[in-house]
Amino acid sequence: MMMNRRAFSAALVTGAAASLISTHGMAANSTPAKARNFVPAHGLFADGSCWSEVIARLQAAGFNATAVQNPLTTPPEAVASAKRVLARQDCPKVPVGHSFCGMIVTEAGVHPNVSALVYEASYAIA
């Protein structure tokens, strides 16, 4: 199924909002940290600018968003690039992976203060 950019953006914002209220993995009496920082990472055949409309919508909703410019060389270099962007964000943060970058945000998601991961049509490492 093909999805236009507007529907994709709406789906991402909806998914991001859902990740903020998720308590998966949290103790029964603890409150999940509210993420204000989103770090989207593009897949193959794209670059960080493909997130420009999504970033604008997240910023309009009061969130911070910074796209990862994936070097598209090797998975370890892509993970390092994502970790560099995550390190610059205040916490908590939510990496967002599209396509190939599902694997990248899974690996980078062990970064301190990552409160959730969002997979947008991604491959995840099991």
FIGU-328119 format. One record per residue: residue in three letters; x, y, z of N, C-alpha, C, CB in turn. Coordinates in nm, 3 decimals. Glycine has a CB too. Layout:
<atoms>
ALA|X|Y|Z|X|Y|Z|X|Y|Z|X|Y|Z $
...
</atoms>
This chain:
<atoms>
MET|0.084|-0.117|0.000|0.000|0.000|0.000|0.089|0.124|0.000|-0.096|-0.001|0.121 $
MET|0.064|0.215|-0.091|0.140|0.341|-0.097|0.077|0.441|-0.002|0.143|0.397|-0.244 $
MET|0.160|0.523|0.059|0.112|0.624|0.153|0.173|0.757|0.112|0.150|0.587|0.302 $
ASN|0.089|0.860|0.097|0.144|0.991|0.063|0.210|1.054|0.184|0.034|1.083|0.009 $
ARG|0.283|1.163|0.162|0.358|1.225|0.271|0.269|1.275|0.384|0.440|1.340|0.218 $
ARG|0.154|1.329|0.351|0.063|1.381|0.454|0.016|1.267|0.545|-0.058|1.453|0.390 $
ALA|-0.024|1.155|0.484|-0.069|1.040|0.563|0.047|0.982|0.643|-0.130|0.931|0.472 $
PHE|0.166|0.977|0.582|0.285|0.929|0.651|0.315|1.017|0.773|0.406|0.926|0.555 $
SER|0.312|1.149|0.753|0.339|1.242|0.863|0.238|1.225|0.975|0.337|1.387|0.813 $
ALA|0.111|1.214|0.938|0.006|1.197|1.040|0.026|1.066|1.115|-0.134|1.201|0.976 $
ALA|0.061|0.960|1.043|0.084|0.830|1.108|0.203|0.836|1.202|0.105|0.720|1.002 $
LEU|0.309|0.906|1.162|0.426|0.917|1.247|0.395|0.995|1.374|0.541|0.982|1.173 $
VAL|0.326|1.109|1.359|0.291|1.188|1.477|0.201|1.108|1.570|0.223|1.321|1.436 $
THR|0.106|1.035|1.512|0.018|0.950|1.593|0.097|0.843|1.665|-0.090|0.886|1.507 $
GLY|0.190|0.779|1.594|0.274|0.676|1.656|0.363|0.734|1.764|0.359|0.608|1.552 $
ALA|0.416|0.852|1.739|0.500|0.916|1.840|0.419|0.949|1.964|0.564|1.044|1.783 $
ALA|0.298|1.000|1.944|0.214|1.032|2.059|0.178|0.905|2.136|0.085|1.105|2.014 $
ALA|0.150|0.798|2.064|0.118|0.672|2.131|0.237|0.621|2.211|0.074|0.567|2.028 $
SER|0.358|0.642|2.158|0.476|0.596|2.232|0.495|0.674|2.361|0.602|0.608|2.146 $
LEU|0.447|0.795|2.364|0.461|0.877|2.484|0.373|0.829|2.598|0.429|1.022|2.452 $
ILE|0.259|0.768|2.563|0.167|0.725|2.668|0.179|0.576|2.698|0.025|0.757|2.628 $
SER|0.267|0.508|2.626|0.286|0.365|2.648|0.356|0.341|2.781|0.366|0.302|2.533 $
THR|0.313|0.237|2.850|0.379|0.201|2.975|0.445|0.064|2.965|0.279|0.203|3.091 $
HIS|0.463|0.016|2.841|0.527|-0.114|2.821|0.665|-0.114|2.886|0.537|-0.146|2.671 $
GLY|0.690|-0.210|2.968|0.819|-0.224|3.032|0.835|-0.138|3.157|0.926|-0.189|2.936 $
MET|0.732|-0.065|3.196|0.740|0.022|3.314|0.681|-0.053|3.434|0.664|0.156|3.290 $
ALA|0.727|-0.021|3.551|0.668|-0.077|3.672|0.525|-0.028|3.684|0.751|-0.039|3.799 $
ALA|0.440|-0.105|3.750|0.297|-0.074|3.758|0.269|0.062|3.819|0.227|-0.179|3.837 $
ASN|0.350|0.107|3.912|0.321|0.234|3.978|0.410|0.349|3.931|0.336|0.217|4.126 $
SER|0.493|0.329|3.829|0.578|0.437|3.782|0.514|0.508|3.663|0.717|0.384|3.743 $
THR|0.552|0.632|3.645|0.500|0.712|3.535|0.606|0.718|3.426|0.461|0.855|3.584 $
PRO|0.565|0.690|3.300|0.666|0.696|3.194|0.714|0.840|3.175|0.608|0.640|3.062 $
ALA|0.840|0.853|3.140|0.895|0.985|3.113|0.834|1.039|2.984|1.051|0.981|3.103 $
LYS|0.798|1.166|2.984|0.739|1.227|2.865|0.852|1.278|2.775|0.642|1.343|2.903 $
ALA|0.861|1.217|2.659|0.966|1.256|2.565|0.927|1.385|2.495|0.990|1.144|2.462 $
ARG|1.024|1.470|2.477|1.005|1.596|2.404|1.096|1.600|2.281|1.034|1.717|2.496 $
ASN|1.184|1.502|2.269|1.283|1.499|2.162|1.265|1.377|2.073|1.425|1.501|2.220 $
PHE|1.251|1.401|1.943|1.238|1.293|1.847|1.356|1.298|1.752|1.105|1.302|1.770 $
VAL|1.410|1.179|1.720|1.527|1.168|1.635|1.495|1.070|1.522|1.653|1.120|1.717 $
PRO|1.436|1.120|1.412|1.404|1.032|1.300|1.527|1.000|1.215|1.297|1.095|1.212 $
ALA|1.535|0.876|1.171|1.645|0.830|1.087|1.587|0.771|0.959|1.733|0.724|1.162 $
HIS|1.638|0.816|0.846|1.586|0.774|0.715|1.636|0.636|0.677|1.625|0.874|0.608 $
GLY|1.569|0.578|0.580|1.611|0.448|0.528|1.704|0.464|0.410|1.490|0.367|0.489 $
LEU|1.725|0.354|0.339|1.807|0.357|0.219|1.735|0.437|0.112|1.838|0.214|0.170 $
PHE|1.805|0.485|0.015|1.751|0.561|-0.098|1.686|0.692|-0.054|1.649|0.477|-0.173 $
ALA|1.734|0.751|0.055|1.679|0.877|0.104|1.790|0.950|0.179|1.554|0.854|0.196 $
ASP|1.755|1.066|0.231|1.846|1.136|0.321|1.765|1.205|0.429|1.934|1.239|0.244 $
GLY|1.831|1.273|0.521|1.763|1.334|0.635|1.654|1.432|0.597|1.862|1.403|0.721 $
SER|1.664|1.492|0.478|1.563|1.590|0.437|1.425|1.528|0.414|1.607|1.661|0.311 $
CYS|1.419|1.397|0.399|1.289|1.333|0.377|1.199|1.347|0.500|1.309|1.184|0.343 $
TRP|1.257|1.384|0.613|1.180|1.403|0.737|1.135|1.548|0.757|1.262|1.358|0.856 $
SER|1.161|1.636|0.662|1.136|1.779|0.683|0.990|1.810|0.717|1.176|1.856|0.560 $
GLU|0.896|1.748|0.648|0.754|1.773|0.679|0.715|1.717|0.816|0.664|1.712|0.570 $
VAL|0.768|1.602|0.848|0.738|1.540|0.979|0.798|1.625|1.090|0.794|1.394|0.985 $
ILE|0.921|1.669|1.071|0.986|1.753|1.172|0.906|1.882|1.193|1.131|1.786|1.131 $
ALA|0.860|1.943|1.086|0.780|2.066|1.098|0.653|2.041|1.180|0.743|2.120|0.959 $
ARG|0.589|1.927|1.158|0.466|1.894|1.234|0.498|1.868|1.381|0.396|1.771|1.173 $
LEU|0.607|1.797|1.407|0.645|1.772|1.546|0.679|1.903|1.617|0.765|1.675|1.553 $
GLN|0.752|1.991|1.550|0.788|2.119|1.610|0.664|2.204|1.633|0.888|2.193|1.521 $
ALA|0.569|2.201|1.540|0.445|2.277|1.557|0.365|2.225|1.677|0.359|2.268|1.430 $
ALA|0.383|2.097|1.709|0.315|2.037|1.823|0.393|2.058|1.953|0.293|1.888|1.800 $
GLY|0.505|2.130|1.947|0.582|2.161|2.067|0.694|2.065|2.100|0.492|2.166|2.181 $
PHE|0.728|1.975|2.006|0.836|1.881|2.029|0.964|1.930|1.963|0.799|1.742|1.976 $
ASN|1.078|1.877|2.005|1.206|1.899|1.939|1.229|1.781|1.847|1.323|1.915|2.043 $
ALA|1.283|1.807|1.729|1.311|1.697|1.636|1.437|1.730|1.557|1.191|1.674|1.540 $
THR|1.524|1.630|1.547|1.647|1.643|1.471|1.666|1.515|1.391|1.769|1.670|1.564 $
ALA|1.677|1.528|1.259|1.694|1.411|1.174|1.839|1.363|1.176|1.651|1.442|1.030 $
VAL|1.855|1.233|1.168|1.987|1.172|1.154|2.021|1.173|1.005|1.991|1.025|1.213 $
GLN|2.142|1.216|0.973|2.190|1.204|0.836|2.272|1.076|0.829|2.274|1.330|0.791 $
ASN|2.206|0.968|0.791|2.266|0.836|0.785|2.371|0.834|0.674|2.159|0.727|0.762 $
PRO|2.494|0.790|0.702|2.599|0.791|0.600|2.580|0.685|0.490|2.734|0.770|0.665 $
LEU|2.491|0.588|0.513|2.464|0.481|0.416|2.591|0.407|0.372|2.395|0.540|0.293 $
THR|2.679|0.386|0.468|2.803|0.313|0.439|2.799|0.175|0.501|2.925|0.391|0.489 $
THR|2.808|0.169|0.633|2.801|0.042|0.704|2.705|0.057|0.822|2.942|-0.004|0.751 $
PRO|2.646|-0.053|0.869|2.559|-0.042|0.986|2.628|0.019|1.108|2.506|-0.177|1.022 $
PRO|2.753|-0.018|1.143|2.816|0.044|1.259|2.832|0.197|1.243|2.953|-0.019|1.283 $
GLU|2.863|0.244|1.123|2.875|0.389|1.102|2.739|0.457|1.112|2.938|0.418|0.965 $
ALA|2.633|0.389|1.066|2.499|0.444|1.078|2.456|0.452|1.224|2.399|0.359|0.997 $
VAL|2.487|0.349|1.302|2.456|0.351|1.445|2.533|0.465|1.513|2.492|0.215|1.512 $
ALA|2.659|0.481|1.479|2.740|0.589|1.539|2.680|0.725|1.506|2.885|0.581|1.489 $
SER|2.633|0.742|1.384|2.570|0.869|1.345|2.444|0.895|1.427|2.536|0.868|1.195 $
ALA|2.362|0.792|1.444|2.239|0.807|1.525|2.273|0.836|1.671|2.153|0.679|1.516 $
LYS|2.375|0.769|1.723|2.414|0.792|1.863|2.466|0.933|1.884|2.521|0.691|1.905 $
ARG|2.535|0.989|1.783|2.583|1.127|1.796|2.466|1.225|1.807|2.672|1.164|1.675 $
VAL|2.362|1.205|1.727|2.244|1.293|1.734|2.173|1.273|1.867|2.147|1.266|1.616 $
LEU|2.158|1.149|1.911|2.092|1.122|2.040|2.168|1.187|2.155|2.081|0.972|2.063 $
ALA|2.300|1.186|2.148|2.381|1.244|2.256|2.361|1.395|2.267|2.529|1.213|2.233 $
ARG|2.323|1.460|2.158|2.304|1.605|2.159|2.167|1.647|2.209|2.326|1.660|2.020 $
GLN|2.075|1.553|2.223|1.939|1.584|2.264|1.925|1.585|2.415|1.840|1.485|2.203 $
ASP|1.841|1.676|2.464|1.802|1.668|2.604|1.724|1.538|2.620|1.718|1.793|2.651 $
CYS|1.706|1.494|2.741|1.635|1.369|2.759|1.496|1.394|2.812|1.712|1.276|2.852 $
PRO|1.405|1.303|2.803|1.411|1.175|2.729|1.393|1.196|2.579|1.305|1.078|2.781 $
LYS|1.424|1.093|2.503|1.422|1.102|2.358|1.362|0.977|2.295|1.562|1.126|2.304 $
VAL|1.314|0.993|2.171|1.251|0.883|2.098|1.314|0.874|1.959|1.098|0.903|2.088 $
PRO|1.398|0.773|1.934|1.446|0.752|1.798|1.334|0.693|1.711|1.570|0.658|1.798 $
VAL|1.330|0.735|1.587|1.229|0.689|1.491|1.304|0.632|1.371|1.131|0.806|1.448 $
GLY|1.279|0.507|1.340|1.351|0.445|1.228|1.258|0.411|1.114|1.422|0.321|1.274 $
HIS|1.300|0.445|0.992|1.225|0.408|0.873|1.309|0.311|0.791|1.188|0.533|0.789 $
SER|1.245|0.205|0.744|1.309|0.107|0.658|1.433|0.048|0.724|1.346|0.172|0.524 $
PHE|1.546|0.054|0.657|1.673|0.002|0.705|1.710|0.056|0.843|1.784|0.035|0.606 $
CYS|1.668|0.177|0.873|1.707|0.239|1.001|1.629|0.182|1.119|1.685|0.389|0.995 $
GLY|1.537|0.092|1.097|1.478|0.020|1.210|1.587|-0.055|1.285|1.369|-0.077|1.162 $
MET|1.679|-0.116|1.209|1.791|-0.185|1.272|1.882|-0.086|1.345|1.872|-0.264|1.167 $
ILE|1.899|0.031|1.286|1.989|0.130|1.343|1.934|0.185|1.473|2.013|0.244|1.243 $
VAL|1.805|0.220|1.478|1.749|0.274|1.602|1.736|0.167|1.709|1.613|0.337|1.576 $
THR|1.724|0.041|1.668|1.723|-0.067|1.767|1.857|-0.070|1.840|1.694|-0.204|1.700 $
GLU|1.964|-0.062|1.764|2.098|-0.064|1.822|2.127|0.065|1.899|2.204|-0.084|1.713 $
ALA|2.091|0.178|1.843|2.116|0.307|1.908|2.020|0.330|2.025|2.103|0.421|1.807 $
GLY|1.910|0.258|2.028|1.808|0.276|2.131|1.850|0.235|2.271|1.688|0.201|2.094 $
VAL|1.965|0.174|2.285|2.015|0.140|2.417|2.082|0.262|2.482|2.115|0.023|2.410 $
HIS|2.082|0.372|2.411|2.138|0.498|2.461|2.064|0.541|2.588|2.130|0.610|2.352 $
PRO|2.132|0.598|2.685|2.064|0.643|2.808|1.953|0.742|2.776|2.165|0.706|2.905 $
ASN|1.846|0.733|2.851|1.732|0.824|2.842|1.649|0.811|2.715|1.781|0.962|2.852 $
VAL|1.662|0.701|2.643|1.568|0.674|2.534|1.444|0.618|2.598|1.628|0.575|2.426 $
SER|1.330|0.684|2.577|1.209|0.642|2.645|1.123|0.549|2.561|1.128|0.762|2.684 $
ALA|1.143|0.548|2.430|1.065|0.462|2.341|1.136|0.455|2.207|0.918|0.516|2.324 $
LEU|1.097|0.358|2.127|1.144|0.346|1.989|1.022|0.345|1.899|1.233|0.218|1.967 $
VAL|1.031|0.411|1.785|0.922|0.409|1.687|0.978|0.348|1.559|0.863|0.554|1.661 $
TYR|0.907|0.249|1.507|0.946|0.184|1.382|0.841|0.220|1.277|0.958|0.028|1.400 $
GLU|0.884|0.286|1.172|0.795|0.324|1.063|0.831|0.237|0.943|0.807|0.476|1.027 $
ALA|0.750|0.132|0.922|0.777|0.036|0.813|0.924|-0.005|0.815|0.741|0.097|0.676 $
SER|0.969|-0.055|0.930|1.111|-0.083|0.951|1.139|-0.230|0.971|1.162|-0.006|1.068 $
TYR|1.265|-0.261|0.957|1.316|-0.393|0.994|1.375|-0.380|1.133|1.423|-0.446|0.891 $
ALA|1.339|-0.468|1.221|1.391|-0.463|1.358|1.477|-0.585|1.383|1.275|-0.456|1.460 $
ILE|1.579|-0.569|1.463|1.665|-0.680|1.502|1.600|-0.753|1.617|1.808|-0.630|1.541 $
ALA|1.584|-0.882|1.605|1.519|-0.959|1.711|1.623|-1.014|1.806|1.435|-1.073|1.654 $
</atoms>
